[in-house]
Amino acid sequence: MNLTQLTDWVASHPNGWGLALLGAAALIEYVFPPFPGDAIVVFGTFLVVRRGWSPAGVYGAVMLGSAIGSMAVYAVGRALAERGHRRPALDAVIARFSRHGALYLVINRFLPSVRALFFVAAGMARLPWWQVLACGLASAAAWNALLLALGLWLGASWEKLQAILLAYSEVAWSLLGILVAVALFRWWRKRTR
């Protein structure tokens, strides 16, 4: 099955399998971070504009998938904490997450490819499930609404949306790289003193 056939198949099932597929893609993105979940949300926007799908249906499907996926990864973190899988190197991260976890979870959706780790850390820090779910949903709601609004504004031009997402991802990865470099430099300076 090629991409055109897949698009046509999904588009022909707006009230059932198509929405389930969008939700499943949003779920998989949390469990397997390299999965291109944002492209799926953009594809949902394409279906809203070009195929007449319900914006609320698409938004609801990706939100449900995000909620299930984030809580599944959170459960993995809780299981690791319950089994005592802690290492000294993780203790500092978990301590920071215990103090500032809500903030990290609220911004998680805006950081590419690392969002699943935030939920594992939240589980290992034993943050309350309701707080993790609320903060994760707030982040997903803002991000998915932004993607849908952007898609509607651009008229579902697949190429324009992909270019914007690619540029955003490159900027976000660059900023993340700079932050990691600064953190490593600070760590190195402390060790050499």
ZAMARGU-4260 file (C-alpha; in steps of 0.2 Angstrom, whole numbers, plus 5000, padded with zeros to 4 digits):
<rodrens>
0) 5000/5000/5000 | 5008/5017/4995 | 5005/5034/5003 | 4991/5039/4992 | 4981/5023/4995
5) 4984/5024/5014 | 4978/5043/5013 | 4963/5038/5003 | 4959/5023/5015 | 4961/5034/5031
10) 4951/5048/5023 | 4937/5036/5019 | 4934/5031/5037 | 4932/5048/5046 | 4920/5041/5060
15) 4929/5025/5064 | 4946/5017/5059 | 4953/5034/5053 | 4951/5043/5070 | 4957/5027/5079
20) 4973/5028/5068 | 4976/5046/5072 | 4974/5042/5090 | 4985/5027/5089 | 4998/5037/5081
25) 4998/5050/5095 | 5000/5036/5107 | 5014/5028/5098 | 5024/5044/5098 | 5025/5044/5117
30) 5030/5025/5118 | 5042/5026/5103 | 5048/5044/5102 | 5056/5043/5084 | 5038/5040/5077
35) 5033/5056/5068 | 5017/5060/5078 | 5017/5078/5073 | 5016/5074/5055 | 5000/5063/5060
40) 4992/5078/5068 | 4996/5089/5052 | 4989/5075/5042 | 4973/5076/5053 | 4972/5095/5048
45) 4974/5090/5030 | 4959/5079/5032 | 4949/5092/5041 | 4952/5105/5027 | 4952/5094/5011
50) 4941/5079/5016 | 4928/5088/5028 | 4933/5079/5044 | 4927/5086/5060 | 4941/5097/5069
55) 4934/5092/5086 | 4935/5073/5081 | 4953/5075/5075 | 4958/5085/5090 | 4949/5073/5102
60) 4957/5058/5094 | 4975/5065/5095 | 4972/5071/5113 | 4965/5054/5119 | 4980/5045/5111
65) 4992/5058/5119 | 4984/5055/5136 | 4985/5036/5135 | 5003/5036/5128 | 5009/5048/5141
70) 5001/5038/5155 | 5008/5022/5149 | 5026/5029/5149 | 5023/5037/5166 | 5018/5019/5172
75) 5034/5012/5166 | 5043/5026/5177 | 5033/5021/5192 | 5037/5003/5189 | 5055/5007/5189
80) 5054/5017/5205 | 5044/5003/5213 | 5058/4990/5209 | 5071/5001/5215 | 5080/5004/5198
85) 5089/5020/5203 | 5106/5025/5199 | 5116/5038/5207 | 5117/5048/5191 | 5098/5048/5190
90) 5095/5054/5208 | 5099/5072/5204 | 5087/5072/5189 | 5074/5064/5199 | 5076/5076/5213
95) 5074/5091/5201 | 5059/5082/5194 | 5051/5081/5211 | 5053/5100/5213 | 5049/5106/5195
100) 5040/5091/5187 | 5024/5101/5183 | 5034/5114/5173 | 5044/5101/5164 | 5028/5092/5159
105) 5019/5107/5154 | 5033/5111/5141 | 5036/5093/5136 | 5026/5094/5120 | 5036/5108/5113
110) 5053/5098/5114 | 5055/5085/5100 | 5059/5067/5104 | 5062/5069/5122 | 5045/5070/5129
115) 5043/5052/5134 | 5058/5053/5145 | 5049/5067/5155 | 5035/5055/5159 | 5047/5041/5164
120) 5056/5054/5176 | 5039/5059/5183 | 5035/5041/5187 | 5052/5038/5195 | 5049/5054/5205
125) 5032/5047/5210 | 5023/5063/5205 | 5004/5060/5207 | 4996/5052/5192 | 4982/5066/5191
130) 4996/5080/5191 | 5005/5071/5177 | 4990/5068/5167 | 4984/5086/5169 | 5001/5094/5165
135) 5003/5082/5150 | 4986/5086/5143 | 4989/5105/5145 | 5005/5103/5135 | 4997/5092/5122
140) 4981/5103/5121 | 4992/5118/5117 | 5003/5110/5105 | 4989/5101/5095 | 4979/5116/5095
145) 4994/5126/5088 | 4996/5113/5074 | 4978/5112/5070 | 4977/5131/5069 | 4992/5132/5059
150) 4986/5119/5047 | 4969/5128/5045 | 4978/5145/5042 | 4989/5138/5029 | 4974/5129/5021
155) 4982/5112/5024 | 4996/5114/5012 | 5006/5098/5017 | 5022/5105/5010 | 5021/5121/5020
160) 5016/5113/5036 | 5031/5100/5034 | 5043/5114/5031 | 5037/5124/5046 | 5038/5108/5057
165) 5056/5104/5050 | 5062/5122/5054 | 5054/5121/5071 | 5062/5104/5075 | 5079/5110/5069
170) 5078/5126/5080 | 5072/5116/5095 | 5086/5103/5093 | 5099/5117/5092 | 5093/5125/5108
175) 5093/5108/5116 | 5110/5105/5110 | 5116/5122/5117 | 5108/5118/5134 | 5116/5101/5135
180) 5133/5109/5130 | 5131/5123/5144 | 5127/5109/5156 | 5142/5099/5152 | 5153/5113/5152
185) 5147/5118/5170 | 5149/5100/5175 | 5167/5099/5168 | 5171/5116/5177 | 5165/5109/5194
190) 5175/5093/5192 | 5191/5102/5187 | 5191/5114/5202
</rodrens>
